[in-house]
């Protein structure tokens, strides 16, 4: 079904406190997927919702599960399954932001790549909402550290990607441990046959909403370049030097290609980081923070690692390899040109990949614009440097650090202006602070010499050299 539902959140049966939180967070109007799914989810229906990444689906299921939450008992009442650690972290942050409407709503992330012991210790103290990856959720169920007998909402986020990654049996195992009378919300960017089988098995008389949100062709410029295989990686640098985008997401089909390209770009002087399945959780966190706060010019990633990432003001996407899946190409390109901003998508194509491009053209119903690599000339603007650098401070949520504490220290005793400070991200054990590149070293010095919340702190500057 499609929806003609009103787009104002005020039309929804949410609490006054939640409505006030939405206003405070700047949620002026519902996105199409929110308008289509929220009335049904809030009415208690099981739901199959299809919408692309970045369409606002996280808020759609987060508002629904928080609406059903009773914060008085410290039981796990909602479980959100995600395909990757990165997406689980993003979903947790969004739920926490929306949960400000209620006091003491505890949201935990349970994903692999980090030691399990701290997660077990956190679960001892209870949680209302758990967000995690299937493998780690099963680890906790097997240990007895996680009990989901009281959940009233199960969310399968990016369900198509979880099936692609072989998580069908894990999802089935987890669902079998949950109450049969729960509400199940399934969100997926695509709708392959396997999703239909999954829904038939685990959802009760679900309502279906499908939102076709075509990317605005007026805001995204697509260019295709034919390359020799041996010139492919060097062509990325030529694109960057010619167009000079401030932020670029470069997609590779393999982890090995990611590593090779990131190494080459760093050797050429670009602030480049890589994101793939071989990174440990600490490195993944630092990569994502630096890219999101504009301390890194180029993020080189595989599709699986980048699934669910929603980076604001992303100026360019480069398809270093052509994906064999036309739907994946659409999702890659759709990372840029959002919210009316202009964006560019560049694809490097070898002769062996021409058939894939033909499939994508057929899928999108039009022919692409081809250009020659010889058109790419150095701009002469000097090294392409990101505008910010990231500082890492030991101490985070466990020490009850808040962004305001950091901002106060930097604009108070340290003497910097608010305009020189960017995004401040408080994690469990660390805090990441984006500052203007020109003040990076001085900011480290002054923070180390001063105090935050009356305590001495240890701060260092992160670099884009992961080796």
Buried (B, 14 or more C-beta within 10 A) or exposed (E): EEBEBEBEBEEBEBEEEBBEBBEEEEBEEBBBBBBBBBBBBBEEBBBBBBBBBBBBBBBBBBBBBBBBBEBEEEBBBBBBBBBBBBBBBBBBBBBBEBBBBBEEBBBBBBBBBBEBEEBBEBBEEEBBBBBBBBEBBBBBBEEEBBEBEBBBBBBBBBBBBBBBBEBBEBBEBBBEBBEEEBBBBBBBBBBBEBBEEBBEEBBEEBBBBBBEBEBBEEBBBBBBBBBEEEBBBEBBBBBBBBBBBBBBBBBBBEBEBBBBBBBBBBEBEBBBBBBBBEBEBEBBBBBBBBBBBBBBBBBBBBBBBBBBBBBEEBBBBBBBBBBEBBBBBBBBBBBBBBEEBEBBBBBBBBEEBEEBBEBBBEEBEEEBEEEEBEEBEEEEEEEBEBBBBBBBBEBBBEBEBEBEBBBBBBBEEBEBEEEBBBBBBBBEEBBBBBBBBEBBEEBBEBBEEBEBBEEEBEBEBBEBEBE
